[in-house]
Amino acid sequence: MSNQYGYFSGDPAARWLTEVGPDRKMKLTEDFSFTDPDGLAWLVPSGYVVDGASIPKALWSLIGSPYTGNYRRASIVHDKACDDAKSDIAARKSADRMFYLACRAGGCSLEDARSLYLGVRIGALSNIVPIWLPGFQESFAPRPRTSLLPVERGIEAAFRISSEIIEKQGLTDDPFELERRVDAALKATVGH
């Protein structure tokens, strides 16, 4: 089913993997894709392993944990696109814009998609903001916890402050304008 945001190839077919550690990986058993409004297909091939964790754990209580909500399918194609982007900043931004569109195509509200987009943009800073690195590493810790680490509280605070800056500018459904606003908010909040 196509809409103004793009469309998915269907529902993903995957199996959960049992592993040592956080145990949240899934292996696709069939090809899965998202085609954006420009006709670009973002393919995730059968056999690819995803963990749905482009958003730092520190933000899960605000945004949602992996594999929950209307952004589940978007997280699959975003995981692959982020892996493909590696350290290419432009490719990562393109993957994040695609994630926004895929969230909207998956049924996320404008407000939810904006928050999720901000979350993945903060996730993209994991290697750029050195003080945050322990907080991102903790996202993969294999145990439940009753509180956030101080560094994770810093990540959460950056999200909240940036979100307030973005909300004051009103709603936009244009991924390029949202990118501009999010980039400006993060630069004002954390300098990147």
Rosetta blueprint (number, residue, H / E / L):
1 M L
2 S L
3 N E
4 Q L
5 Y L
6 G E
7 Y E
8 F E
9 S L
10 G L
11 D L
12 P L
13 A L
14 A E
15 R E
16 W E
17 L L
18 T L
19 E L
20 V L
21 G L
22 P L
23 D L
24 R L
25 K L
26 M E
27 K E
28 L E
29 T L
30 E L
31 D L
32 F E
33 S E
34 F E
35 T E
36 D L
37 P L
38 D L
39 G L
40 L L
41 A E
42 W E
43 L E
44 V E
45 P L
46 S L
47 G L
48 Y L
49 V E
50 V E
51 D L
52 G L
53 A L
54 S L
55 I L
56 P L
57 K H
58 A H
59 L H
60 W H
61 S H
62 L H
63 I H
64 G L
65 S L
66 P L
67 Y L
68 T L
69 G H
70 N H
71 Y H
72 R H
73 R H
74 A H
75 S H
76 I H
77 V H
78 H H
79 D H
80 K H
81 A H
82 C H
83 D H
84 D H
85 A H
86 K L
87 S L
88 D L
89 I H
90 A H
91 A H
92 R H
93 K H
94 S H
95 A H
96 D H
97 R H
98 M H
99 F H
100 Y H
101 L H
102 A H
103 C H
104 R H
105 A H
106 G L
107 G L
108 C L
109 S L
110 L H
111 E H
112 D H
113 A H
114 R H
115 S H
116 L H
117 Y H
118 L H
119 G H
120 V H
121 R H
122 I H
123 G H
124 A H
125 L H
126 S H
127 N H
128 I L
129 V L
130 P H
131 I H
132 W H
133 L H
134 P H
135 G H
136 F H
137 Q H
138 E H
139 S L
140 F L
141 A L
142 P L
143 R L
144 P L
145 R L
146 T L
147 S L
148 L L
149 L L
150 P H
151 V H
152 E H
153 R H
154 G H
155 I H
156 E H
157 A H
158 A H
159 F H
160 R H
161 I H
162 S H
163 S H
164 E H
165 I H
166 I H
167 E H
168 K L
169 Q L
170 G L
171 L L
172 T L
173 D L
174 D L
175 P H
176 F H
177 E H
178 L H
179 E H
180 R H
181 R H
182 V H
183 D H
184 A H
185 A H
186 L H
187 K H
188 A H
189 T H
190 V H
191 G L
192 H L
